[in-house]
């Protein structure tokens, strides 16, 4: 607060009227920016899903498994962690291996991890990509018509939604994250175990 008041009154900048003092000011600003960046980086590692308090039903959207239409209601009776993503989305690509590792861990607890691709090329475009990344535990569905964007009111990719065994949306996270460790993995496990 004192720094803000000094800046607002002009006292802070009146002392920086020489080149040497301007250099000092530049260094102070650089350190403040660096400190702010460090705090942001630490906070990003502690991401949490936003829990949904009210009962919100998951939309009855239909996607494709590459052969036939399928809805998320096919997994009714199980928790489903749904990740909307695309191969052209670099934050999506970065988080996919961690989601696959989380899927392997949660599979033993009856939780399904489904990644719904928004790629226009559908299965033909996504399968080689998934094989290259060795994604074996995530169930991949395709949404080339982008129904998920409309039905789930997505604002961007990646977006991940946790759906209860009853078909209600329990939690949501917009943006990429480290899914297989830390606070977020613990939160997903806690949410899926607590409701059983």
Residue, then its C-alpha position, 0 to 999 in steps of 0.5 A: x500500500x505504501x508503494x502505491x501511495x508513493x507512486x500516486x503522490x508522485x514522490x517515488x518518481x520525483x527521485x528518479x530524475x537522473x539516468x542512474x536513478x531511472x536505471x534503478x527504477x527499471x531494475x525495481x520494475x523488472x524485479x516486481x514483474x519477475x516476482x509477480x510471474x513467479x507467484x503466478x507460476x506457483x499458483x497455476x500448479x495448485x489448480x483446482x476444479x470449480x465445484x458445482x453446488x446445484x444440480x446441473x444435468x449433463x446435456x444429452x449430447x451425442x458424439x462418435x466413437x469412430x464407428x457409431x454415435x455415443x452419449x456420455x450416458x453410456x457411462x451412467x453409474x460411473x464417474x466420468x471425467x470429460x476433457x474437451x480438447x483438440x490436436x491443434x491446441x498446444x495446452x491440450x496436447x501438453x496435458x494429454x499424457x498426464x490425463x492418460x496416467x490419471x485414467x490408469x489410476x482412476x480406472x481401478x476405482x471405477x472412474x472413466x476418463x473420456x477425451x472428446x476431440x474437437x478436431x474437424x478431421x474426426x477419428x482419421x485425424x486423431x487416432x494417429x496422434x493418440x497412437x504417437x502419444x501412446x494414449x491407452x487408458x483415455x477413451x477418445x470420442x470425436x465431436x467434429x460438429x462441435x456439439x460440446x461447445x454449444x451444449x456444455x457452454x465451453x469458452x475454450x479448450x481444454x475444458x474438463x468436466x466431472x460428471x457424477x454417476x447420476x449424470x450431474x455436473x459436479x466440477x469444471x476446470x477451464x484451461x490445462x493442468x497437471x492431472x496426475x499429481x498434486x492438489x488437482x489429482x487429489x481433488x478429483x480422487x476426493x470428489x469421486x470417492x466422497x460421493x460414492 
